[in-house]
Amino acid sequence: MAIQYIQPGKPNQNAFIERFNRTFREELLDPNLFLRLDDVREAAHTWMIEYNEHRPHDALGDRTPAEFRLLTPVSSTSHLST
């Protein structure tokens, strides 16, 4: 399978990542001035935990990903065999 890149000037071909990029930029990068790359990494890590574990998402019925994971039935394909 070959990698298929989006066409230049057509960000709507990958709307999910474009939406995430906008949220990340508006909530973390734009309001802060970072002096060191390690500061960016630490802030991004903290933001990512908040985004993935504590913030309700419209697409998940206003549940956090952690809540949604608990309510979703486990399928045999979601676990790695040992």
Secondary structure as GFF3:
##gff-version 3
##sequence-region A 1 82
A	DSSP	three_ten_helix	11	14	.	.	.	ID=ss1
A	DSSP	alpha_helix	15	24	.	.	.	ID=ss2
A	DSSP	pi_helix	25	29	.	.	.	ID=ss3
A	DSSP	alpha_helix	37	49	.	.	.	ID=ss4
A	DSSP	pi_helix	50	54	.	.	.	ID=ss5
A	DSSP	three_ten_helix	58	60	.	.	.	ID=ss6
A	DSSP	alpha_helix	65	71	.	.	.	ID=ss7
A	DSSP	three_ten_helix	76	78	.	.	.	ID=ss8
###
